[in-house]
Amino acid sequence: MTAREPVPMTVAEVAALPAVVDLMTAARALRIGRTTAYALARTGDFPCPVLRVGGEYRVPVVGLRRALGLDEPSG
């Protein structure tokens, strides 16, 4: 059995995300695999802020967009 690479997200898909997503959705947008995503989240090295809610990781999309260079300029 071989591991499948996550299917990358388009800019339009990222723009349509809700305010907060699960870790795997954020990892897909960043083109990071499952094992690496969880390892980075656990050590605090994920490319954008990650919240631990109970036993799950949640990623605010504003930070995800910033990490992807898609944040809108202010002012």
C-alpha positions in Angstrom: 0.0 0.0 0.0 1.4 3.4 -1.0 0.7 6.7 0.6 -1.3 9.2 -1.5 -0.2 12.8 -1.7 -2.8 15.3 -0.6 -4.6 16.9 -3.5 -3.6 20.6 -3.5 -6.3 23.2 -3.0 -6.9 26.0 -5.4 -7.0 29.7 -4.4 -10.8 29.6 -4.9 -11.1 26.6 -2.5 -9.0 28.4 0.1 -11.1 31.5 -0.3 -14.3 29.5 0.3 -13.1 28.0 3.6 -15.0 28.8 6.8 -13.3 30.8 9.6 -11.8 27.7 11.2 -10.8 24.3 9.6 -9.4 21.0 10.8 -5.7 20.3 10.7 -6.0 18.0 7.6 -7.8 20.7 5.6 -5.1 23.2 6.5 -2.4 20.6 5.7 -4.0 20.0 2.3 -3.9 23.7 1.5 -0.2 23.8 2.5 0.6 20.6 0.6 1.7 18.9 3.8 1.1 15.2 4.5 -0.8 13.8 7.4 2.1 12.5 9.5 4.2 15.7 9.0 1.2 17.9 9.8 0.5 16.2 13.1 4.2 16.3 14.0 4.5 20.0 13.2 1.3 20.8 15.1 2.4 18.8 18.1 5.8 20.6 18.3 4.3 24.0 17.6 6.1 24.3 14.2 3.1 24.2 11.9 3.4 27.1 9.3 0.4 28.9 10.8 -1.3 29.1 14.2 -3.0 26.0 15.4 -5.5 25.8 18.3 -5.8 22.6 20.4 -9.6 22.2 21.2 -10.1 19.2 23.3 -8.3 16.3 21.6 -8.4 18.0 18.1 -6.4 20.6 16.3 -8.2 23.6 14.6 -6.6 26.1 12.3 -8.0 29.7 11.9 -8.2 30.4 8.2 -6.9 33.9 8.6 -3.5 32.5 9.6 -3.6 29.9 6.9 -4.3 32.5 4.3 -1.3 34.6 5.7 1.0 31.5 5.5 -0.1 31.0 1.9 0.6 34.6 1.0 -3.1 35.2 0.3 -3.9 37.7 3.0 -5.5 40.9 1.7 -3.6 44.1 2.3 -5.2 46.3 4.9 -5.7 50.0 4.6 
